[in-house]
Amino acid sequence: SAGKEGSCSNSFSSHLYWVGMSGDQGDTIVREQALRAQLRQPIVEAWAANASRMNNLYNYGQIPPQALPWLWGEWLACKDKTDSRYGISLLREEIEGTPLAYAVPCWSDLRAIERAVYYPGLLTAEEFAQYRLEFWFDNRPFVRESAWFSILTTVFVCIVLCAAAMLFYNDVNQLVLYPVEEMISKVQAIRDNPLKAVNMAEQAYAKEVAKSAGHKGNDDSVRPLLTSMASGDLIETTTTTIPSKRFAKVKKLLACASTAASEPMETVILEKTIIKLGSLLALGFGEAGAQIIASNIDGSSYGVNVMVPGQRLDCVIGHARIQHFSVATEVLQSRVMTFVNQVAEIVHGVVEEHHGAANKNNGDTFLIVWRCMNDANPDRDYLEASGVSMSKLADMSVLSFAKIIGAVHRSSVLAAYRSHPGLQNKFRSELYRVHLTCGLHCGWVIEGAVGSEYKIEASYLSPNVEVAINIEDATQFYQVSFLVSDAVVSNCSPGMRDKCRLIDRVLVPGSRDPFELYCVDLDHMELKVEEKRRAHRFGAKLRMKARQHLEHKKAQKPFMDIPELFESDEDIQAMRKNFTEEFFEVFRMGYQNYAEREWEVAQKFLERTRTMDVRRGLPDGPSDALIAFMESLGKDPAQWQGYRNLSTGRSPGESAIGRTLRYTL
């Protein structure tokens, strides 16, 4: 049918599809009344013509011509188990060009939910039982709409349930699962490499800084902060793009934006505690105790087993000593701890930057190690893991000790002890200054735990450690600040090897064979104290910035030319400016004649270098020591066994070394 929009019959939710007669008292009465009620063709045609012109309250539209014969046609019988029905169907057959897609010849062809029947309301019970008119309506449009609404309702309920489940799941993840998984991952990382605990603490703090500065707190937003910290730029404020309020509300509603709690959750406190404990273990045990920590964390028992077998390593061993420490301890008393920590901050910082590891600090001495190779597992050694070659590692060990000596004498903090009245009273004749002497050696060590179940200490045991200590102790003989064994020099690059001066061939306690001894010439008296910086609180944020800056510089060291860094360092340049090429050539000729037992010729050259004034009026220590040693043997090369035995005492040339005290001051 057609008509005006909104008033056409095809927009109704229910349509009359079957009209008939039924009764409960027999088929005869119903058939007779059905014949009487049957419509005639003229009446139907007249009604159809009149209905097609109506346009006041309803617009009935036009009846398809194919359906008109059904109205005046014979009423067909529809029988069921209880009564009889006779009538006509308005949907008897499918009609092309109309929405009718399913023919309904009988009233019962539709499902019960799709049909509805109506009767005349003014019949008595007896009349209703005899016969009655029935009007069956097709409710399929209404049922179809109801089904769509039911589907939409079901979908809406599912969405609500899913959203509620996601909100609950998000809370469970954020409050329980993710923190627990994060803690497990951190414990596993500490178990694999206990030294990573310090980096974890730094990264966690960086996230806190980023979050407080307006970042989201994820890895992508923290990475620029870490990069800027590593490059040395202090981040005071951070500019971020703030989303619109509407978008922020949507994110908050969908639980995509976290809300800062007034108090930290228990899982956060536990995670921070794990990181802090791991950091303390890493700082307390160092690289030497990494295996102890890893083996105990990896174990399935509750007991702690500190008696872990050691492992053999090849490494560069460094030993540094604070001169006149006993006097400083006597004068400073309780402040000596602050004094040692100020020196240790310089030593540890420089060594860490150059891929070394501080091991022990016995007050006045520092044991430093540059790990080279693990004999037990050479496929996974330090060199492979860090990408640092052995030559590069030896170069960095020499550079780091040279920078330490310069940094100690340039430090304005340590320079304050020069004016300390108690220390000046002990050294009346000369100005006291903090000074370190250093020794380097290369060889095998056993890395492990030393002690008992009551107290353990991660350390390195080897005769080579004793050799490194005695090399540093030999600086008193040769009146120099820095001595290096040939085991280290042979591994250095040619550029760094040229910076080392061969001064003697010695045998020290702990060494079975004599070896050549080198010195790195440095005159710390040429250095000026740096300007005192403005005092500021070195809090966690500045400490984090400093550590990130050192990590950035440390990562760049393997890709840099270490000899070039040695030559370009301003402090090292100042300490070596008086050591001319002429001085090195003359000493080289003198030592060559000394080694060839031409002592008379050697003494002439060494006398020249001894008085060349390369150290502000002080004699050259190695030249002075070689001359004194030759004089102690009566200048008779036949009594010399080809090396100087430092393990039998310090009597040879002892009188010539008496000036060491003045030099170290």
Secondary structure as UniProt FT lines:
FT   TURN            5..7
FT   HELIX           9..11
FT   STRAND          15..23
FT   HELIX           27..37
FT   HELIX           41..52
FT   HELIX           65..67
FT   HELIX           68..72
FT   STRAND          76..79
FT   STRAND          84..89
FT   TURN            96..97
FT   HELIX           107..109
FT   HELIX           112..114
FT   STRAND          115..118
FT   TURN            121..122
FT   HELIX           125..130
FT   STRAND          132..138
FT   HELIX           140..172
FT   HELIX           173..177
FT   HELIX           178..192
FT   TURN            194..195
FT   HELIX           196..212
FT   TURN            213..214
FT   HELIX           219..230
FT   TURN            231..232
FT   HELIX           245..253
FT   TURN            254..255
FT   HELIX           266..285
FT   HELIX           287..289
FT   HELIX           290..298
FT   STRAND          311..322
FT   TURN            323..324
FT   HELIX           325..332
FT   HELIX           333..335
FT   HELIX           336..353
FT   TURN            354..355
FT   STRAND          357..361
FT   STRAND          365..374
FT   HELIX           378..380
FT   HELIX           382..386
FT   HELIX           390..410
FT   HELIX           412..415
FT   HELIX           416..419
FT   HELIX           421..426
FT   STRAND          436..451
FT   STRAND          456..461
FT   HELIX           463..473
FT   HELIX           475..478
FT   STRAND          482..485
FT   HELIX           486..489
FT   TURN            490..491
FT   HELIX           494..497
FT   TURN            498..499
FT   STRAND          501..507
FT   TURN            509..510
FT   STRAND          515..519
FT   HELIX           524..526
FT   HELIX           540..556
FT   HELIX           557..559
FT   HELIX           562..568
FT   HELIX           570..576
FT   TURN            577..578
FT   HELIX           581..595
FT   TURN            596..597
FT   HELIX           599..610
FT   TURN            616..617
FT   HELIX           621..632
FT   TURN            633..635
FT   HELIX           637..639
FT   STRAND          644..645
FT   HELIX           646..648
FT   TURN            652..654
FT   HELIX           655..657
FT   TURN            658..659
FT   HELIX           660..664
//
